Structure formats: structure tokens, C-alpha cells
Amino acid sequence: GGSAAYYAAQRDYIQMPCLDAFRDDASHVAILSHEITHWTAAPRRLDRDLSRYAKDRSDRAREELIAELGSA
């Protein structure tokens, strides 16, 4: 539900809009796989440090690149 897709690290939760909110199934899968790649950063998974994600533009860019590559 909701209108935005994101991974909430503090809650270890992926928020995804309903399937019909997307242009097509491929768009839904692309966004979901991007968010799942962020999800792998959790300490009990790959343990990537996301603590500076909101504050440091270079750390944010790095994590977004990882998520884009992971979704490819």
C-alpha cells in the first residue's frame, strides 16, 4: 500500500505501493528488486553501513548505485 516505495532500515521493512500503481509488471519488479537490494544492507545480512545515508550525499549515491546494480 501507500504511494511510495522505500526500505526503512530502522524497522527492516520494505514499503511498496500496490501493483496497479505501476505502469506495468516490469516496473513493479524493477522497483521491488531495487528495494530488496537496500534490504540486504541489514546487519544480519550483508551489513552495509546505512547510518550516513540521509546525511552524506556520497554515501547515499554509493548505496543507490548498489541498489540499481542489484536490481539489474
PDB file of N, H, CA, C and O in Angstrom:
ATOM      1  N   GLY A   1       0.819  -1.203   0.000  1.00  0.00           N
ATOM      2  CA  GLY A   1       0.000   0.000   0.000  1.00  0.00           C
ATOM      3  C   GLY A   1       0.851   1.250   0.000  1.00  0.00           C
ATOM      4  O   GLY A   1       2.075   1.190  -0.109  1.00  0.00           O
ATOM      5  N   GLY A   2       0.198   2.355   0.121  1.00  0.00           N
ATOM      6  H   GLY A   2      -0.797   2.403   0.210  1.00  0.00           H
ATOM      7  CA  GLY A   2       0.877   3.647   0.125  1.00  0.00           C
ATOM      8  C   GLY A   2       1.219   4.104  -1.272  1.00  0.00           C
ATOM      9  O   GLY A   2       0.904   3.428  -2.250  1.00  0.00           O
ATOM     10  N   SER A   3       1.860   5.246  -1.367  1.00  0.00           N
ATOM     11  H   SER A   3       2.117   5.796  -0.572  1.00  0.00           H
ATOM     12  CA  SER A   3       2.185   5.817  -2.670  1.00  0.00           C
ATOM     13  C   SER A   3       3.682   5.856  -2.964  1.00  0.00           C
ATOM     14  O   SER A   3       4.091   6.314  -4.031  1.00  0.00           O
ATOM     15  N   ALA A   4       4.496   5.382  -2.031  1.00  0.00           N
ATOM     16  H   ALA A   4       4.163   5.009  -1.165  1.00  0.00           H
ATOM     17  CA  ALA A   4       5.948   5.433  -2.218  1.00  0.00           C
ATOM     18  C   ALA A   4       6.569   4.061  -1.947  1.00  0.00           C
ATOM     19  O   ALA A   4       6.072   3.274  -1.142  1.00  0.00           O
ATOM     20  N   ALA A   5       7.666   3.809  -2.644  1.00  0.00           N
ATOM     21  H   ALA A   5       8.070   4.448  -3.298  1.00  0.00           H
ATOM     22  CA  ALA A   5       8.442   2.587  -2.407  1.00  0.00           C
ATOM     23  C   ALA A   5       9.718   2.986  -1.677  1.00  0.00           C
ATOM     24  O   ALA A   5      10.420   3.909  -2.092  1.00  0.00           O
ATOM     25  N   TYR A   6      10.013   2.282  -0.586  1.00  0.00           N
ATOM     26  H   TYR A   6       9.444   1.533  -0.249  1.00  0.00           H
ATOM     27  CA  TYR A   6      11.244   2.569   0.152  1.00  0.00           C
ATOM     28  C   TYR A   6      11.563   1.417   1.092  1.00  0.00           C
ATOM     29  O   TYR A   6      10.715   0.579   1.397  1.00  0.00           O
ATOM     30  N   TYR A   7      12.820   1.403   1.542  1.00  0.00           N
ATOM     31  H   TYR A   7      13.509   2.084   1.294  1.00  0.00           H
ATOM     32  CA  TYR A   7      13.257   0.474   2.571  1.00  0.00           C
ATOM     33  C   TYR A   7      13.500   1.281   3.834  1.00  0.00           C
ATOM     34  O   TYR A   7      14.286   2.227   3.814  1.00  0.00           O
ATOM     35  N   ALA A   8      12.847   0.931   4.927  1.00  0.00           N
ATOM     36  H   ALA A   8      12.208   0.162   4.943  1.00  0.00           H
ATOM     37  CA  ALA A   8      13.037   1.580   6.224  1.00  0.00           C
ATOM     38  C   ALA A   8      14.005   0.726   7.041  1.00  0.00           C
ATOM     39  O   ALA A   8      13.627  -0.314   7.580  1.00  0.00           O
ATOM     40  N   ALA A   9      15.241   1.172   7.125  1.00  0.00           N
ATOM     41  H   ALA A   9      15.548   2.017   6.686  1.00  0.00           H
ATOM     42  CA  ALA A   9      16.287   0.379   7.783  1.00  0.00           C
ATOM     43  C   ALA A   9      16.010   0.160   9.267  1.00  0.00           C
ATOM     44  O   ALA A   9      16.230  -0.941   9.772  1.00  0.00           O
ATOM     45  N   GLN A  10      15.533   1.185   9.979  1.00  0.00           N
ATOM     46  H   GLN A  10      15.355   2.079   9.569  1.00  0.00           H
ATOM     47  CA  GLN A  10      15.292   1.043  11.417  1.00  0.00           C
ATOM     48  C   GLN A  10      14.254  -0.036  11.711  1.00  0.00           C
ATOM     49  O   GLN A  10      14.350  -0.736  12.718  1.00  0.00           O
ATOM     50  N   ARG A  11      13.264  -0.168  10.834  1.00  0.00           N
ATOM     51  H   ARG A  11      13.186   0.401  10.015  1.00  0.00           H
ATOM     52  CA  ARG A  11      12.205  -1.171  11.033  1.00  0.00           C
ATOM     53  C   ARG A  11      12.458  -2.431  10.214  1.00  0.00           C
ATOM     54  O   ARG A  11      11.733  -3.416  10.350  1.00  0.00           O
ATOM     55  N   ASP A  12      13.483  -2.406   9.364  1.00  0.00           N
ATOM     56  H   ASP A  12      14.072  -1.606   9.253  1.00  0.00           H
ATOM     57  CA  ASP A  12      13.802  -3.525   8.477  1.00  0.00           C
ATOM     58  C   ASP A  12      12.550  -3.914   7.681  1.00  0.00           C
ATOM     59  O   ASP A  12      12.095  -5.058   7.702  1.00  0.00           O
ATOM     60  N   TYR A  13      12.022  -2.918   6.985  1.00  0.00           N
ATOM     61  H   TYR A  13      12.392  -1.989   6.968  1.00  0.00           H
ATOM     62  CA  TYR A  13      10.724  -3.046   6.330  1.00  0.00           C
ATOM     63  C   TYR A  13      10.778  -2.442   4.933  1.00  0.00           C
ATOM     64  O   TYR A  13      11.321  -1.353   4.748  1.00  0.00           O
ATOM     65  N   ILE A  14      10.220  -3.139   3.953  1.00  0.00           N
ATOM     66  H   ILE A  14       9.779  -4.024   4.103  1.00  0.00           H
ATOM     67  CA  ILE A  14      10.102  -2.618   2.594  1.00  0.00           C
ATOM     68  C   ILE A  14       8.655  -2.196   2.374  1.00  0.00           C
ATOM     69  O   ILE A  14       7.734  -2.998   2.529  1.00  0.00           O
ATOM     70  N   GLN A  15       8.462  -0.935   2.012  1.00  0.00           N
ATOM     71  H   GLN A  15       9.210  -0.283   1.886  1.00  0.00           H
ATOM     72  CA  GLN A  15       7.148  -0.394   1.680  1.00  0.00           C
ATOM     73  C   GLN A  15       7.004  -0.376   0.167  1.00  0.00           C
ATOM     74  O   GLN A  15       7.855   0.178  -0.530  1.00  0.00           O
ATOM     75  N   MET A  16       5.944  -0.971  -0.345  1.00  0.00           N
ATOM     76  H   MET A  16       5.253  -1.421   0.220  1.00  0.00           H
ATOM     77  CA  MET A  16       5.686  -0.985  -1.789  1.00  0.00           C
ATOM     78  C   MET A  16       4.244  -0.610  -2.071  1.00  0.00           C
ATOM     79  O   MET A  16       3.337  -1.121  -1.413  1.00  0.00           O
ATOM     80  N   PRO A  17       4.008   0.288  -3.052  1.00  0.00           N
ATOM     81  CA  PRO A  17       2.634   0.563  -3.480  1.00  0.00           C
ATOM     82  C   PRO A  17       2.019  -0.697  -4.094  1.00  0.00           C
ATOM     83  O   PRO A  17       2.734  -1.634  -4.448  1.00  0.00           O
ATOM     84  N   CYS A  18       0.705  -0.712  -4.216  1.00  0.00           N
ATOM     85  H   CYS A  18       0.124   0.050  -3.929  1.00  0.00           H
ATOM     86  CA  CYS A  18       0.016  -1.837  -4.852  1.00  0.00           C
ATOM     87  C   CYS A  18       0.456  -1.972  -6.301  1.00  0.00           C
ATOM     88  O   CYS A  18       0.881  -1.000  -6.926  1.00  0.00           O
ATOM     89  N   LEU A  19       0.351  -3.171  -6.822  1.00  0.00           N
ATOM     90  H   LEU A  19       0.006  -3.960  -6.315  1.00  0.00           H
ATOM     91  CA  LEU A  19       0.772  -3.468  -8.187  1.00  0.00           C
ATOM     92  C   LEU A  19       0.115  -2.546  -9.212  1.00  0.00           C
ATOM     93  O   LEU A  19       0.770  -2.132 -10.169  1.00  0.00           O
ATOM     94  N   ASP A  20      -1.148  -2.219  -9.036  1.00  0.00           N
ATOM     95  H   ASP A  20      -1.680  -2.555  -8.259  1.00  0.00           H
ATOM     96  CA  ASP A  20      -1.834  -1.382 -10.021  1.00  0.00           C
ATOM     97  C   ASP A  20      -1.365   0.073 -10.019  1.00  0.00           C
ATOM     98  O   ASP A  20      -1.776   0.850 -10.880  1.00  0.00           O
ATOM     99  N   ALA A  21      -0.512   0.454  -9.065  1.00  0.00           N
ATOM    100  H   ALA A  21      -0.178  -0.178  -8.365  1.00  0.00           H
ATOM    101  CA  ALA A  21       0.056   1.806  -9.051  1.00  0.00           C
ATOM    102  C   ALA A  21       1.207   1.955 -10.048  1.00  0.00           C
ATOM    103  O   ALA A  21       1.680   3.065 -10.293  1.00  0.00           O
ATOM    104  N   PHE A  22       1.652   0.843 -10.616  1.00  0.00           N
ATOM    105  H   PHE A  22       1.267  -0.058 -10.417  1.00  0.00           H
ATOM    106  CA  PHE A  22       2.791   0.853 -11.535  1.00  0.00           C
ATOM    107  C   PHE A  22       2.323   0.798 -12.984  1.00  0.00           C
ATOM    108  O   PHE A  22       1.236   0.304 -13.287  1.00  0.00           O
ATOM    109  N   ARG A  23       3.159   1.312 -13.861  1.00  0.00           N
ATOM    110  H   ARG A  23       4.042   1.713 -13.615  1.00  0.00           H
ATOM    111  CA  ARG A  23       2.869   1.333 -15.308  1.00  0.00           C
ATOM    112  C   ARG A  23       2.648  -0.078 -15.846  1.00  0.00           C
ATOM    113  O   ARG A  23       1.753  -0.316 -16.658  1.00  0.00           O
ATOM    114  N   ASP A  24       3.482  -1.010 -15.378  1.00  0.00           N
ATOM    115  H   ASP A  24       4.209  -0.816 -14.718  1.00  0.00           H
ATOM    116  CA  ASP A  24       3.373  -2.398 -15.818  1.00  0.00           C
ATOM    117  C   ASP A  24       4.079  -3.292 -14.802  1.00  0.00           C
ATOM    118  O   ASP A  24       4.705  -2.808 -13.859  1.00  0.00           O
ATOM    119  N   ASP A  25       3.968  -4.594 -15.009  1.00  0.00           N
ATOM    120  H   ASP A  25       3.459  -4.986 -15.776  1.00  0.00           H
ATOM    121  CA  ASP A  25       4.580  -5.549 -14.076  1.00  0.00           C
ATOM    122  C   ASP A  25       6.099  -5.390 -14.001  1.00  0.00           C
ATOM    123  O   ASP A  25       6.690  -5.535 -12.931  1.00  0.00           O
ATOM    124  N   ALA A  26       6.722  -5.094 -15.134  1.00  0.00           N
ATOM    125  H   ALA A  26       6.241  -4.976 -16.003  1.00  0.00           H
ATOM    126  CA  ALA A  26       8.187  -4.946 -15.157  1.00  0.00           C
ATOM    127  C   ALA A  26       8.630  -3.773 -14.290  1.00  0.00           C
ATOM    128  O   ALA A  26       9.662  -3.857 -13.623  1.00  0.00           O
ATOM    129  N   SER A  27       7.872  -2.687 -14.290  1.00  0.00           N
ATOM    130  H   SER A  27       7.035  -2.618 -14.832  1.00  0.00           H
ATOM    131  CA  SER A  27       8.199  -1.534 -13.437  1.00  0.00           C
ATOM    132  C   SER A  27       8.106  -1.906 -11.960  1.00  0.00           C
ATOM    133  O   SER A  27       8.952  -1.513 -11.157  1.00  0.00           O
ATOM    134  N   HIS A  28       7.082  -2.657 -11.616  1.00  0.00           N
ATOM    135  H   HIS A  28       6.394  -2.977 -12.268  1.00  0.00           H
ATOM    136  CA  HIS A  28       6.916  -3.107 -10.231  1.00  0.00           C
ATOM    137  C   HIS A  28       8.101  -3.967  -9.802  1.00  0.00           C
ATOM    138  O   HIS A  28       8.650  -3.774  -8.717  1.00  0.00           O
ATOM    139  N   VAL A  29       8.490  -4.905 -10.641  1.00  0.00           N
ATOM    140  H   VAL A  29       8.044  -5.062 -11.522  1.00  0.00           H
ATOM    141  CA  VAL A  29       9.606  -5.795 -10.321  1.00  0.00           C
ATOM    142  C   VAL A  29      10.912  -5.013 -10.223  1.00  0.00           C
ATOM    143  O   VAL A  29      11.736  -5.306  -9.357  1.00  0.00           O
ATOM    144  N   ALA A  30      11.116  -4.026 -11.091  1.00  0.00           N
ATOM    145  H   ALA A  30      10.446  -3.788 -11.795  1.00  0.00           H
ATOM    146  CA  ALA A  30      12.343  -3.223 -11.052  1.00  0.00           C
ATOM    147  C   ALA A  30      12.456  -2.455  -9.741  1.00  0.00           C
ATOM    148  O   ALA A  30      13.524  -2.419  -9.131  1.00  0.00           O
ATOM    149  N   ILE A  31      11.364  -1.844  -9.310  1.00  0.00           N
ATOM    150  H   ILE A  31      10.496  -1.874  -9.806  1.00  0.00           H
ATOM    151  CA  ILE A  31      11.379  -1.089  -8.046  1.00  0.00           C
ATOM    152  C   ILE A  31      11.525  -2.030  -6.858  1.00  0.00           C
ATOM    153  O   ILE A  31      12.300  -1.759  -5.941  1.00  0.00           O
ATOM    154  N   LEU A  32      10.787  -3.132  -6.869  1.00  0.00           N
ATOM    155  H   LEU A  32      10.157  -3.353  -7.614  1.00  0.00           H
ATOM    156  CA  LEU A  32      10.884  -4.092  -5.767  1.00  0.00           C
ATOM    157  C   LEU A  32      12.298  -4.653  -5.642  1.00  0.00           C
ATOM    158  O   LEU A  32      12.813  -4.770  -4.530  1.00  0.00           O
ATOM    159  N   SER A  33      12.928  -4.997  -6.746  1.00  0.00           N
ATOM    160  H   SER A  33      12.509  -4.902  -7.650  1.00  0.00           H
ATOM    161  CA  SER A  33      14.291  -5.537  -6.667  1.00  0.00           C
ATOM    162  C   SER A  33      15.284  -4.480  -6.191  1.00  0.00           C
ATOM    163  O   SER A  33      16.254  -4.812  -5.510  1.00  0.00           O
ATOM    164  N   HIS A  34      15.055  -3.211  -6.539  1.00  0.00           N
ATOM    165  H   HIS A  34      14.267  -2.942  -7.092  1.00  0.00           H
ATOM    166  CA  HIS A  34      15.886  -2.110  -6.028  1.00  0.00           C
ATOM    167  C   HIS A  34      15.765  -2.047  -4.499  1.00  0.00           C
ATOM    168  O   HIS A  34      16.773  -1.969  -3.797  1.00  0.00           O
ATOM    169  N   GLU A  35      14.535  -2.083  -3.994  1.00  0.00           N
ATOM    170  H   GLU A  35      13.716  -2.147  -4.565  1.00  0.00           H
ATOM    171  CA  GLU A  35      14.324  -2.004  -2.547  1.00  0.00           C
ATOM    172  C   GLU A  35      14.832  -3.255  -1.833  1.00  0.00           C
ATOM    173  O   GLU A  35      15.348  -3.164  -0.719  1.00  0.00           O
ATOM    174  N   ILE A  36      14.693  -4.401  -2.452  1.00  0.00           N
ATOM    175  H   ILE A  36      14.274  -4.476  -3.356  1.00  0.00           H
ATOM    176  CA  ILE A  36      15.236  -5.627  -1.852  1.00  0.00           C
ATOM    177  C   ILE A  36      16.754  -5.548  -1.747  1.00  0.00           C
ATOM    178  O   ILE A  36      17.335  -6.061  -0.790  1.00  0.00           O
ATOM    179  N   THR A  37      17.401  -4.912  -2.717  1.00  0.00           N
ATOM    180  H   THR A  37      16.929  -4.496  -3.494  1.00  0.00           H
ATOM    181  CA  THR A  37      18.858  -4.748  -2.634  1.00  0.00           C
ATOM    182  C   THR A  37      19.221  -3.858  -1.454  1.00  0.00           C
ATOM    183  O   THR A  37      20.201  -4.135  -0.762  1.00  0.00           O
ATOM    184  N   HIS A  38      18.446  -2.777  -1.201  1.00  0.00           N
ATOM    185  H   HIS A  38      17.650  -2.552  -1.763  1.00  0.00           H
ATOM    186  CA  HIS A  38      18.674  -1.978   0.017  1.00  0.00           C
ATOM    187  C   HIS A  38      18.496  -2.861   1.255  1.00  0.00           C
ATOM    188  O   HIS A  38      19.267  -2.754   2.210  1.00  0.00           O
ATOM    189  N   TRP A  39      17.485  -3.732   1.242  1.00  0.00           N
ATOM    190  H   TRP A  39      16.859  -3.819   0.467  1.00  0.00           H
ATOM    191  CA  TRP A  39      17.174  -4.611   2.361  1.00  0.00           C
ATOM    192  C   TRP A  39      18.358  -5.507   2.726  1.00  0.00           C
ATOM    193  O   TRP A  39      18.523  -5.868   3.891  1.00  0.00           O
ATOM    194  N   THR A  40      19.178  -5.864   1.746  1.00  0.00           N
ATOM    195  H   THR A  40      19.044  -5.571   0.800  1.00  0.00           H
ATOM    196  CA  THR A  40      20.332  -6.732   2.027  1.00  0.00           C
ATOM    197  C   THR A  40      21.388  -6.043   2.885  1.00  0.00           C
ATOM    198  O   THR A  40      22.315  -6.699   3.357  1.00  0.00           O
ATOM    199  N   ALA A  41      21.267  -4.740   3.094  1.00  0.00           N
ATOM    200  H   ALA A  41      20.513  -4.207   2.710  1.00  0.00           H
ATOM    201  CA  ALA A  41      22.258  -3.994   3.871  1.00  0.00           C
ATOM    202  C   ALA A  41      22.156  -4.243   5.372  1.00  0.00           C
ATOM    203  O   ALA A  41      23.076  -3.894   6.112  1.00  0.00           O
ATOM    204  N   ALA A  42      21.073  -4.832   5.833  1.00  0.00           N
ATOM    205  H   ALA A  42      20.326  -5.116   5.231  1.00  0.00           H
ATOM    206  CA  ALA A  42      20.854  -5.031   7.271  1.00  0.00           C
ATOM    207  C   ALA A  42      22.023  -5.778   7.915  1.00  0.00           C
ATOM    208  O   ALA A  42      22.671  -6.593   7.259  1.00  0.00           O
ATOM    209  N   PRO A  43      22.297  -5.509   9.191  1.00  0.00           N
ATOM    210  CA  PRO A  43      23.422  -6.146   9.881  1.00  0.00           C
ATOM    211  C   PRO A  43      23.406  -7.672   9.833  1.00  0.00           C
ATOM    212  O   PRO A  43      24.466  -8.295   9.775  1.00  0.00           O
ATOM    213  N   ARG A  44      22.239  -8.275   9.854  1.00  0.00           N
ATOM    214  H   ARG A  44      21.378  -7.769   9.901  1.00  0.00           H
ATOM    215  CA  ARG A  44      22.191  -9.752   9.831  1.00  0.00           C
ATOM    216  C   ARG A  44      22.240 -10.309   8.420  1.00  0.00           C
ATOM    217  O   ARG A  44      22.140 -11.520   8.221  1.00  0.00           O
ATOM    218  N   ARG A  45      22.396  -9.415   7.428  1.00  0.00           N
ATOM    219  H   ARG A  45      22.477  -8.432   7.590  1.00  0.00           H
ATOM    220  CA  ARG A  45      22.546  -9.868   6.047  1.00  0.00           C
ATOM    221  C   ARG A  45      23.960  -9.506   5.587  1.00  0.00           C
ATOM    222  O   ARG A  45      24.922 -10.156   5.996  1.00  0.00           O
ATOM    223  N   LEU A  46      24.101  -8.476   4.741  1.00  0.00           N
ATOM    224  H   LEU A  46      23.319  -7.948   4.409  1.00  0.00           H
ATOM    225  CA  LEU A  46      25.444  -8.114   4.249  1.00  0.00           C
ATOM    226  C   LEU A  46      26.132  -7.050   5.091  1.00  0.00           C
ATOM    227  O   LEU A  46      27.320  -6.787   4.909  1.00  0.00           O
ATOM    228  N   ASP A  47      25.403  -6.444   5.998  1.00  0.00           N
ATOM    229  H   ASP A  47      24.437  -6.657   6.146  1.00  0.00           H
ATOM    230  CA  ASP A  47      25.943  -5.477   6.963  1.00  0.00           C
ATOM    231  C   ASP A  47      26.619  -4.273   6.311  1.00  0.00           C
ATOM    232  O   ASP A  47      27.730  -3.901   6.691  1.00  0.00           O
ATOM    233  N   ARG A  48      25.937  -3.650   5.309  1.00  0.00           N
ATOM    234  H   ARG A  48      25.035  -3.952   5.001  1.00  0.00           H
ATOM    235  CA  ARG A  48      26.431  -2.381   4.773  1.00  0.00           C
ATOM    236  C   ARG A  48      25.970  -1.274   5.719  1.00  0.00           C
ATOM    237  O   ARG A  48      24.833  -1.289   6.192  1.00  0.00           O
ATOM    238  N   ASP A  49      26.845  -0.326   5.991  1.00  0.00           N
ATOM    239  H   ASP A  49      27.768  -0.314   5.607  1.00  0.00           H
ATOM    240  CA  ASP A  49      26.544   0.766   6.909  1.00  0.00           C
ATOM    241  C   ASP A  49      25.666   1.808   6.213  1.00  0.00           C
ATOM    242  O   ASP A  49      26.121   2.494   5.298  1.00  0.00           O
ATOM    243  N   LEU A  50      24.413   1.925   6.645  1.00  0.00           N
ATOM    244  H   LEU A  50      24.043   1.368   7.388  1.00  0.00           H
ATOM    245  CA  LEU A  50      23.495   2.931   6.091  1.00  0.00           C
ATOM    246  C   LEU A  50      23.301   4.107   7.037  1.00  0.00           C
ATOM    247  O   LEU A  50      22.429   4.944   6.805  1.00  0.00           O
ATOM    248  N   SER A  51      24.100   4.186   8.101  1.00  0.00           N
ATOM    249  H   SER A  51      24.809   3.506   8.289  1.00  0.00           H
ATOM    250  CA  SER A  51      23.896   5.225   9.113  1.00  0.00           C
ATOM    251  C   SER A  51      24.084   6.637   8.567  1.00  0.00           C
ATOM    252  O   SER A  51      23.500   7.579   9.103  1.00  0.00           O
ATOM    253  N   ARG A  52      24.871   6.803   7.531  1.00  0.00           N
ATOM    254  H   ARG A  52      25.345   6.038   7.096  1.00  0.00           H
ATOM    255  CA  ARG A  52      25.112   8.148   6.969  1.00  0.00           C
ATOM    256  C   ARG A  52      24.309   8.384   5.694  1.00  0.00           C
ATOM    257  O   ARG A  52      24.506   9.400   5.028  1.00  0.00           O
ATOM    258  N   TYR A  53      23.415   7.475   5.343  1.00  0.00           N
ATOM    259  H   TYR A  53      23.255   6.649   5.884  1.00  0.00           H
ATOM    260  CA  TYR A  53      22.655   7.552   4.088  1.00  0.00           C
ATOM    261  C   TYR A  53      21.921   8.889   3.950  1.00  0.00           C
ATOM    262  O   TYR A  53      21.965   9.504   2.884  1.00  0.00           O
ATOM    263  N   ALA A  54      21.258   9.341   4.992  1.00  0.00           N
ATOM    264  H   ALA A  54      21.223   8.841   5.857  1.00  0.00           H
ATOM    265  CA  ALA A  54      20.463  10.570   4.921  1.00  0.00           C
ATOM    266  C   ALA A  54      21.315  11.832   5.023  1.00  0.00           C
ATOM    267  O   ALA A  54      20.854  12.913   4.656  1.00  0.00           O
ATOM    268  N   LYS A  55      22.545  11.716   5.513  1.00  0.00           N
ATOM    269  H   LYS A  55      22.920  10.838   5.811  1.00  0.00           H
ATOM    270  CA  LYS A  55      23.365  12.902   5.789  1.00  0.00           C
ATOM    271  C   LYS A  55      24.463  13.149   4.767  1.00  0.00           C
ATOM    272  O   LYS A  55      24.827  14.300   4.525  1.00  0.00           O
ATOM    273  N   ASP A  56      24.986  12.117   4.175  1.00  0.00           N
ATOM    274  H   ASP A  56      24.690  11.182   4.371  1.00  0.00           H
ATOM    275  CA  ASP A  56      26.154  12.222   3.302  1.00  0.00           C
ATOM    276  C   ASP A  56      25.769  11.878   1.865  1.00  0.00           C
ATOM    277  O   ASP A  56      25.370  10.751   1.573  1.00  0.00           O
ATOM    278  N   ARG A  57      25.891  12.856   0.975  1.00  0.00           N
ATOM    279  H   ARG A  57      26.215  13.772   1.212  1.00  0.00           H
ATOM    280  CA  ARG A  57      25.476  12.648  -0.415  1.00  0.00           C
ATOM    281  C   ARG A  57      26.291  11.569  -1.115  1.00  0.00           C
ATOM    282  O   ARG A  57      25.752  10.835  -1.944  1.00  0.00           O
ATOM    283  N   SER A  58      27.567  11.460  -0.802  1.00  0.00           N
ATOM    284  H   SER A  58      28.004  12.056  -0.129  1.00  0.00           H
ATOM    285  CA  SER A  58      28.384  10.441  -1.463  1.00  0.00           C
ATOM    286  C   SER A  58      28.019   9.040  -0.958  1.00  0.00           C
ATOM    287  O   SER A  58      28.014   8.089  -1.739  1.00  0.00           O
ATOM    288  N   ASP A  59      27.714   8.901   0.336  1.00  0.00           N
ATOM    289  H   ASP A  59      27.718   9.673   0.971  1.00  0.00           H
ATOM    290  CA  ASP A  59      27.268   7.606   0.856  1.00  0.00           C
ATOM    291  C   ASP A  59      25.909   7.228   0.278  1.00  0.00           C
ATOM    292  O   ASP A  59      25.654   6.066  -0.038  1.00  0.00           O
ATOM    293  N   ARG A  60      25.048   8.224   0.146  1.00  0.00           N
ATOM    294  H   ARG A  60      25.255   9.168   0.403  1.00  0.00           H
ATOM    295  CA  ARG A  60      23.728   7.963  -0.448  1.00  0.00           C
ATOM    296  C   ARG A  60      23.875   7.536  -1.909  1.00  0.00           C
ATOM    297  O   ARG A  60      23.238   6.577  -2.345  1.00  0.00           O
ATOM    298  N   ALA A  61      24.709   8.242  -2.656  1.00  0.00           N
ATOM    299  H   ALA A  61      25.226   9.021  -2.301  1.00  0.00           H
ATOM    300  CA  ALA A  61      24.926   7.901  -4.066  1.00  0.00           C
ATOM    301  C   ALA A  61      25.504   6.498  -4.197  1.00  0.00           C
ATOM    302  O   ALA A  61      25.111   5.745  -5.088  1.00  0.00           O
ATOM    303  N   ARG A  62      26.421   6.147  -3.325  1.00  0.00           N
ATOM    304  H   ARG A  62      26.740   6.759  -2.601  1.00  0.00           H
ATOM    305  CA  ARG A  62      27.028   4.811  -3.345  1.00  0.00           C
ATOM    306  C   ARG A  62      25.972   3.734  -3.118  1.00  0.00           C
ATOM    307  O   ARG A  62      25.925   2.744  -3.849  1.00  0.00           O
ATOM    308  N   GLU A  63      25.122   3.925  -2.105  1.00  0.00           N
ATOM    309  H   GLU A  63      25.160   4.729  -1.511  1.00  0.00           H
ATOM    310  CA  GLU A  63      24.086   2.936  -1.804  1.00  0.00           C
ATOM    311  C   GLU A  63      23.059   2.857  -2.934  1.00  0.00           C
ATOM    312  O   GLU A  63      22.593   1.768  -3.267  1.00  0.00           O
ATOM    313  N   GLU A  64      22.704   3.988  -3.520  1.00  0.00           N
ATOM    314  H   GLU A  64      23.083   4.873  -3.250  1.00  0.00           H
ATOM    315  CA  GLU A  64      21.747   3.965  -4.636  1.00  0.00           C
ATOM    316  C   GLU A  64      22.340   3.258  -5.854  1.00  0.00           C
ATOM    317  O   GLU A  64      21.626   2.559  -6.573  1.00  0.00           O
ATOM    318  N   LEU A  65      23.626   3.433  -6.085  1.00  0.00           N
ATOM    319  H   LEU A  65      24.206   4.001  -5.501  1.00  0.00           H
ATOM    320  CA  LEU A  65      24.286   2.721  -7.188  1.00  0.00           C
ATOM    321  C   LEU A  65      24.273   1.212  -6.913  1.00  0.00           C
ATOM    322  O   LEU A  65      24.012   0.417  -7.816  1.00  0.00           O
ATOM    323  N   ILE A  66      24.552   0.828  -5.683  1.00  0.00           N
ATOM    324  H   ILE A  66      24.764   1.475  -4.950  1.00  0.00           H
ATOM    325  CA  ILE A  66      24.493  -0.590  -5.318  1.00  0.00           C
ATOM    326  C   ILE A  66      23.096  -1.146  -5.576  1.00  0.00           C
ATOM    327  O   ILE A  66      22.949  -2.235  -6.131  1.00  0.00           O
ATOM    328  N   ALA A  67      22.068  -0.390  -5.171  1.00  0.00           N
ATOM    329  H   ALA A  67      22.187   0.494  -4.720  1.00  0.00           H
ATOM    330  CA  ALA A  67      20.693  -0.861  -5.367  1.00  0.00           C
ATOM    331  C   ALA A  67      20.317  -0.950  -6.840  1.00  0.00           C
ATOM    332  O   ALA A  67      19.613  -1.876  -7.244  1.00  0.00           O
ATOM    333  N   GLU A  68      20.777   0.004  -7.649  1.00  0.00           N
ATOM    334  H   GLU A  68      21.348   0.757  -7.321  1.00  0.00           H
ATOM    335  CA  GLU A  68      20.489  -0.038  -9.080  1.00  0.00           C
ATOM    336  C   GLU A  68      21.184  -1.226  -9.747  1.00  0.00           C
ATOM    337  O   GLU A  68      20.591  -1.915 -10.576  1.00  0.00           O
ATOM    338  N   LEU A  69      22.424  -1.454  -9.384  1.00  0.00           N
ATOM    339  H   LEU A  69      22.905  -0.894  -8.710  1.00  0.00           H
ATOM    340  CA  LEU A  69      23.138  -2.599  -9.934  1.00  0.00           C
ATOM    341  C   LEU A  69      22.515  -3.904  -9.458  1.00  0.00           C
ATOM    342  O   LEU A  69      22.411  -4.860 -10.227  1.00  0.00           O
ATOM    343  N   GLY A  70      22.107  -3.947  -8.217  1.00  0.00           N
ATOM    344  H   GLY A  70      22.191  -3.170  -7.593  1.00  0.00           H
ATOM    345  CA  GLY A  70      21.466  -5.137  -7.692  1.00  0.00           C
ATOM    346  C   GLY A  70      20.133  -5.423  -8.356  1.00  0.00           C
ATOM    347  O   GLY A  70      19.760  -6.585  -8.519  1.00  0.00           O
ATOM    348  N   SER A  71      19.419  -4.397  -8.737  1.00  0.00           N
ATOM    349  H   SER A  71      19.721  -3.453  -8.605  1.00  0.00           H
ATOM    350  CA  SER A  71      18.116  -4.599  -9.371  1.00  0.00           C
ATOM    351  C   SER A  71      18.261  -4.973 -10.854  1.00  0.00           C
ATOM    352  O   SER A  71      17.328  -5.488 -11.469  1.00  0.00           O
ATOM    353  N   ALA A  72      19.436  -4.707 -11.407  1.00  0.00           N
ATOM    354  H   ALA A  72      20.194  -4.288 -10.908  1.00  0.00           H
ATOM    355  CA  ALA A  72      19.663  -5.054 -12.819  1.00  0.00           C
ATOM    356  C   ALA A  72      19.821  -6.543 -12.930  1.00  0.00           C
ATOM    357  O   ALA A  72      20.021  -7.063 -14.028  1.00  0.00           O
TER     358      ALA A  72
END
